[in-house]
Amino acid sequence: MRDFRDVDYELTVHHCKGSYTLTSSARIVVTGLGAVTPHGVGVDVFWRGIIENRSAVRATEDPVLQPWAPVVANVPDFNPSDFLARKTVRDTARFSQMALVAAMEAVRDAGLAAEEGWNPQTRADRTGIFMGTSFGSIRNMDDAATDLAKDAHARVEPRLVSKSIPNAAGSSVAIHFDIEGPVLTYTTACASSANSIGEAATWLQSGRLDVALAGGSDCLFASTLLAGLRASGALVSHGPEDLSTWSRPFDVDRSGMVMGEGAAVLVLEPLERALARGARIYAELVGYGTSNDAFHQIAPHPEGTGAVAAMKMALAQAGIKPSEVDYINAHATSTKAGDTAEIKALTQLFGESLDHIPVSSIKGSIGHLLGAAGGVESLACVKAIETGWLPPNLHCENPEEGTPKNLVHEARPQAIRFALSNSFGFGGQNGVLLWKRYEA
């Protein structure tokens, strides 16, 4: 298989501060981060919540959703009007609003923001947006369906479709920043954001883009979706007296995933361009793997074969051995079938070296953000590399047999060179990203 860095071309790109040459050996780096998570708005708020070992899981306040989801991990006190113009708020759904706020932070962080329009360092038609989401705004559709069930001739809002379709988040970001390049949306269940980031890298490597905004956003607090997940056995149904501990990745007493919401956006660009404009470099994306279990619409392959294939692909693209990985950010959603399959996949690929590699799932802290999970968890990997702190796997008091021995129960310091991020979803979708500490 061709490495995404194995592209046959040499391209000289010019911008206002000079030029750089993009070749087949071009490296893709992260220069900006933005997030809206159950810990609050902003990357710093998210990371503090993670390394302080805090849980953002709380009792469900919405009485309509409570029968299906007793606990959730929603974004507290998120008021889009604090960040967005009134017209934008009116025209967008919550998942698009969170994506916009995350993108705005990432663009500012990357030094690409301008007072008016897109920064002249970056041509609008050479910037791309790659967003992952699992459903778009199902809540808006759910509410409209409820109204129509009561009255077949009820009037629904005129922007119902444009607010609800999965590509609404990406298009909203494009409109806000006047970005005219490709705006692509990936709906591969829980692998959506991982795929969006990996595919963004291939576009950058092709030489057709200078910059990519990549990540994902999801808000799925709708009765139809939660009722369906509860019926399938995927959604948490019970837990300890302390509701904040109900998301329990790898714990033998787990009862299902906790629904979360949020968004994450990463600014990606070729290393040569980042250096030419003096950008801050957080980390490097060196591997991307994607596969399908070809097994079942809901259940993962019980032996984790598709997950193994995707992880192998990511490692092969980076040219490293499994034993060289310093940290694994597991997908582990706190479901019995999913966690067990991932344990088998990790054991099969990493063998005895797994005993020495720190492993954790941050879903014990923020629940499962579905289509946004891969983006938020990639951000956690990048922050772990930058800060030298391992994010914890909360609430695993009784690890399932076979769980990696070096499970990170509390955040702890450790230097990281390579961090692997796993994302596995319904339909057998697998997306894996390999991040590396930037080294000149």
TIDRENTI-318467 format. One record per residue (C-alpha): x, y, z. Coordinates in steps of 0.1 Angstrom, whole numbers, plus 5000, padded with zeros to 4 digits. Example, Ala and Ser with C-alpha at 12.3 -4.5 7.8 and 13.67 -1.06 7.14 Angstrom:
% TIDRENTI-318467
512349555078513749895071
This chain:
% TIDRENTI-318467
500050005000501250354992502350575021500350905022503851065021504750874990503551124964505451184932505651564927507651874936505652194940506752554948504152744967504253124971502653334998503053685012506053595033507953405007507753054992508352705002508852384982506452094988507851754978507051384982508851395016506651675030505651635066502251735080502151925113499552075137499752445141496452525158493952375182490352445191487852265213484352265228483951975252481951855282484552035303483752365287484852595259488452605249491452375247492952495280489652425299489452075283493051985291492852105327489751885332491551585318494851615337493051705369491251365367487851525366484651375352482251585331479551315333476451445351472751375356470551435326468451755332466151715301463151515312462451405276465851245274466151115310464350785305466850685278470050845292470050895330473551055327475151255299478351455292476951785278478852105273478052325304476852685299477452695262475753005249476553045212475553415213478653475234480753385203478653415172476553685155472753665160472153565123474653285125473053155157469653165141470852985109472752705126472252405149474152335180476652095164477552365138477852625165480252415185482252345153482452715145483652805180486252535179487452645144487653005155489952915184492052685162492452955135493453215161495852975178497452905144497953275137495753265107492953495120492453835105490154115116488254085084488053775063490653505059494353585066496053695033498853455041496453175030494453184998490853105003490852844974493852664988492352615023490252305030487752195057487451835067484751765093483451445109479951395123477851095128474351245122474351615119471651775139469251495146467751695175466251945150464751665129463451495161461651815172460151865138458951505136457351545170455451855158454251675127453151375147450851615167449751805136450351665101450152015087452352185113454852435100458452345104461252595104462452695069466052625078465352275091467152085064470052325060470652325098470351955101472351795072475751655082477751905061476152205078479052235103481752235075479752475054479152715083482952725090483552795053481053075052482453235084486053235071485253275033487052955026486552844990488552514989487152164994484652135023484251765029482151585056482851225068480051025084481750705094480150675128482650695156485550705132484251015114486751265129489751035126488950985090488451355084491951435099493651145080492051245047492951605052496551495054496251325020494951645004497851845019500251595006498851614971499851974969496352094962496052274996498152485018496152455050493352225063490952265092490151915103488151755131484551705139481451795159478451615172475351685194473051385195470751455225467651345207465051095220465050885189468750835188469150775225466150535226467750345197471150325214469450215246467549945228470749815212472449785246475150045237473950315261474650315298471750205319473050185355476150245376477450335411475750595433478150855421476650935386479951095375481550755374479150585350481550595321483950315330486250215301487749865305485949815339484349475343481249635358480649885329477149895315477550105284478650435269477650785282476551015255478651325252478751625228481451865216483751965188487451975180489352135151493052105143494852325118497152105096499752225071502952105055506052155078507752365052504952615051504652625089508352705092508152965064505553165082507053105117504152905131504152725164504252355158502452125183503051785168503351595135500851355119502951065107500450775102496850715092495050385089491450305080489649975075486349795079485549495100483149355073481349175102478249345117476349675116476749725154479049475170482849505163484649195151485148995183488848935175489449305166490749205131489749535114491149735143494449555139494549625102493949995107496650025134499149825113498450065084499150375105502350225119503550115085503050465071505250605098507750325094507850225130507449905150504649865176507149865204508150225195504650355204504850555237501150595244497850455231494750655233492150375232488750405217487250205247483650345250482750155281480649895262481349525269481749415232483749715221486249725250486849345248487449355210489949645214491749455242492149155218493349385190495949565211497149235225497449075190499349365175501549485204502249145221504449165252505449525245501849625255502749565291505049865289502950105269500650345288497050305276493950515284490550615272489450965280485850865277485750805315486151185317484051315288481851035277481550935240481351225215480650985186481551165154483651415173485451155194488451115171489051485169488851545206491051245213493551345187493751675204494351495237497251305221498751625208498451795242499951485258502951515235503251885240502951885278504451545287501351435306499451115301495551155302493850915326491450625321488950715349486750485370488350145360488349995395488149635383489849595349488549325326490849035322493449105295493249485299496649645292498649635324499949985321496450145322496750515332494350545362495450895370497151165349500951135352503951295336505851105309507651215278505951095246507351065211504650855194500950855204498450635187494750735186492150465179488550535167486250245160482550275151479250125140479349955106482749825114484450155106487950195119490150505119493650525135495950825137499650825148501051145162504651225168506551485188507951745164511651715158513451945134
